[in-house]
Amino acid sequence: MATPAMARERIPAAQRSAEGMARTLSDPEVQDGVAAIMGDLANALLDTRVGPLARYTDPQDDVRPDDTLGALVRRDDPGFDRNLRDQTRGAVATAGTMAGDVAAMSGEMNATLERLRRVLKSTGNGKKSRSSYDN
């Protein structure tokens, strides 16, 4: 029976998994969601108050008694939040592209594995295999 569902069963699970991951990570909504989570995690860390240590820093560092890590970071990089979001989205998109490339290469890697198996099997039988490289 030739149906898309039947054809789909012939695709190795690893390739289906990589294809699914590629689709998921390439979705702009997923990228936004991951970026939001990363922003929330960063903010939780950046809310750490460091002002009480101000007296131990170099005066040129301009650490004030009520500063948090976030205040210090954002003073040095006013675009920190936007940059973090953009870089996170870009990293997730790149991971999606890589997963798609892995899925695309899956068939070729399986073919290479099969060629290697044939060579090893024929070598194990004491026969020299004939390959396309002998021509």
C-alpha positions in Angstrom: 0.0 0.0 0.0 1.6 3.3 -1.1 0.5 6.0 1.3 2.5 8.7 3.0 2.0 7.0 6.4 3.4 3.8 5.1 6.4 5.6 3.5 7.0 7.4 6.7 7.5 4.2 8.6 10.6 3.5 6.5 12.4 6.6 7.7 14.7 5.7 10.7 13.6 7.0 14.1 16.7 9.1 14.4 16.0 10.9 11.2 12.4 11.5 12.2 13.6 12.8 15.5 16.1 15.1 13.9 13.5 16.3 11.4 11.0 17.0 14.2 13.7 18.8 16.2 14.6 20.9 13.1 10.9 21.9 12.6 10.5 22.8 16.3 13.7 24.8 16.7 13.0 26.6 13.4 9.6 27.8 14.6 9.8 31.5 15.5 7.4 31.0 18.4 9.6 28.4 19.9 12.6 30.7 19.5 10.8 33.5 21.2 9.8 31.1 24.0 13.3 29.9 24.6 14.6 33.5 24.5 12.0 34.5 27.1 13.0 31.6 29.4 16.7 32.5 29.0 15.8 36.1 29.8 13.9 35.1 32.9 16.8 32.9 34.0 19.3 35.7 33.3 17.2 38.2 35.3 16.9 35.8 38.2 20.7 35.7 38.3 21.2 39.4 37.6 18.9 40.4 40.5 21.7 39.4 42.8 22.6 42.4 44.9 26.4 43.1 44.8 26.3 46.6 46.3 27.5 45.5 49.7 30.8 44.5 48.1 31.2 47.9 46.4 33.8 49.0 48.9 36.1 46.2 47.8 36.0 47.1 44.1 38.1 49.6 42.1 36.4 53.0 42.3 36.6 53.1 38.5 34.3 50.1 38.3 31.5 52.4 39.7 29.9 49.8 41.8 27.2 51.5 43.9 25.9 50.4 47.3 22.5 49.4 45.9 23.7 47.8 42.7 22.7 44.4 41.3 24.6 42.4 38.8 22.0 43.5 36.3 22.6 47.2 37.0 26.3 46.7 36.4 25.8 44.7 33.2 23.2 47.1 31.8 25.4 50.1 32.6 28.2 48.5 30.5 25.8 47.3 27.8 22.5 49.2 27.5 21.4 46.8 24.9 22.0 43.7 27.0 18.4 42.5 27.2 17.9 42.9 23.4 21.3 41.3 22.6 20.6 38.3 24.9 17.2 37.8 23.3 18.5 38.1 19.7 21.5 35.9 20.4 19.4 33.2 22.0 16.9 33.3 19.1 19.8 33.0 16.7 21.4 30.1 18.6 18.0 28.2 18.6 17.6 28.9 14.9 21.1 27.6 14.3 20.4 24.5 16.3 17.3 24.0 14.1 19.3 24.3 10.9 21.9 21.9 12.2 19.2 19.3 13.1 17.7 19.7 9.6 21.2 19.1 8.1 21.7 16.0 10.3 18.3 14.7 9.1 19.2 15.4 5.5 22.5 13.5 5.9 21.0 10.6 7.7 20.2 8.7 4.4 23.7 9.2 3.1 25.3 8.1 6.4 23.2 5.0 6.3 24.3 4.3 2.8 27.9 4.7 3.8 27.5 2.4 6.8 26.0 -0.2 4.5 28.9 0.0 2.1 31.4 -0.3 5.0 29.5 -3.4 6.2 29.7 -5.0 2.8 33.4 -4.4 2.6 34.0 -5.8 6.1 31.8 -8.8 5.5 33.5 -9.7 2.3 36.9 -9.1 3.9 35.9 -11.4 6.7 35.2 -14.2 4.2 38.6 -13.9 2.7 37.3 -12.3 -0.5 38.4 -9.0 -1.9 35.4 -6.9 -2.5 34.8 -5.1 -5.7 33.7 -1.6 -5.2 33.1 1.4 -7.3 36.5 2.6 -6.3 38.2 -0.3 -8.2 37.2 1.1 -11.5 
